[in-house]
Amino acid sequence: MDTMEINNSEALPLLSLNHVSLLCRSVWDSMRFYEEVLGFVPIKRPSSFKFNGAWLYNYGIGIHLIENPSMEDFDTIVEPRPINPKDNHISFQCTDVGLVLRRLEDMRMNYVTAVVEDEGNKVEQVFFHDPDGYMVELCNCENIPIIPLSSCSFKRRLSSFIKSAPAKCGFMENAMMESLSMEMLNISF
């Protein structure tokens, strides 16, 4: 199968991540975890849903829990895998990694820490599992700046502030450049 590159297409009009949807064995257990550990707040969900679930919100993102007590039938996580920073995970930015570690220790939760360093910048990461074995990361990732790949320059269209990149850059590089440049414009005004 041929891969089609999207270099010449405009990016979709996406704004941000809206929510993450997770299957869970017990909505109650998962709600308690996301409220008590991560500070999410339950919000109203549409009454038209005919299945047990919950919506939570905070930090500009939602978590939608969908109860499926027979998750074991679908070969999902029964016993949590070892905590592996290179596994699939949801990551949240935090301002105080030390406080996170103290809270997890007070709650007697298992966790793994890691440190990422780049050019003198250091990011502390903390990884742990939710009640269904989904991995969560809390980090101070803002310590490493987002720097576009040097091969991807962009030119500014004066009339619309829309960026375009040369054909040699891929879709993700173009999206990163556009996002970064819009953030820089927001900061400078």
Buried (B, 14 or more C-beta within 10 A) or exposed (E): EEEEEEBEEEEEEEEEEEEEEBBBBBBBBBBEBBBEBBEBEEEEBEEEEEEBBBBBBBEEBBBBBBBBEEBEEEEBBEEBEEBEBEEEBBEBEBEEBEEBBEBBEEEEEEBBBBEBEEEEEEBBBBBBBBBBBBBBBBBBBEBBEEEBEEEBEBEEEEEEEEBBBEEEBBEEBBBBBBBBBEEEEEEEE
